[in-house]
Amino acid sequence: MVITIDPGRLENMEQELSNLLNREIDLFTKRAVEQSHNWLRWEEILGTAEVVYGTR
């Protein structure tokens, strides 16, 4: 799932989601994925991303 958010808020959101779901969560920006040197990770994340909520 890809969520658009201010990168400065990722740390707090990561902790809140981790507590809520009782599992480790890693959040990162789309730009970070696009700039990754790991093309397999890049392809998998961006190739399976879905918009679950968006403004029109």
For each residue, the residues with C-beta under 8 A, 3 or more apart:
1: 49 50 52
2: 30 45 46 49 50 51
3: 27
4: 30
5: 9 10 13
6: 9
7: 10 29
8:
9: 5 6 12 13
10: 5 7 13 14 27 28 29
11: 14 15
12: 9 15 16
13: 5 9 10 16 17 27
14: 10 11 17 18 25 26 27
15: 11 12 18 19
16: 12 13 19 20
17: 13 14 20 21 25 27
18: 14 15 21 22 23 24 25
19: 15 16 22
20: 16 17
21: 17 18 25
22: 18 19
23: 18
24: 18
25: 14 17 18 21
26: 14
27: 3 10 13 14 17
28: 10 32 33
29: 7 10 32 33
30: 2 4 33 34 46
31: 34 35
32: 28 29 35 36
33: 28 29 30 36 41 42 45 46
34: 30 31 42 46
35: 31 32
36: 32 33 39 41 42
37:
38: 41 42
39: 36 42 43
40: 43 44
41: 33 36 38 44 45
42: 33 34 36 38 39 45 46
43: 39 40 46 47
44: 40 41 47 48
45: 2 33 41 42 48 49
46: 2 30 33 34 42 43 49
47: 43 44
48: 44 45
49: 1 2 45 46
50: 1 2
51: 2 54
52: 1
53:
54: 51
55:
56:
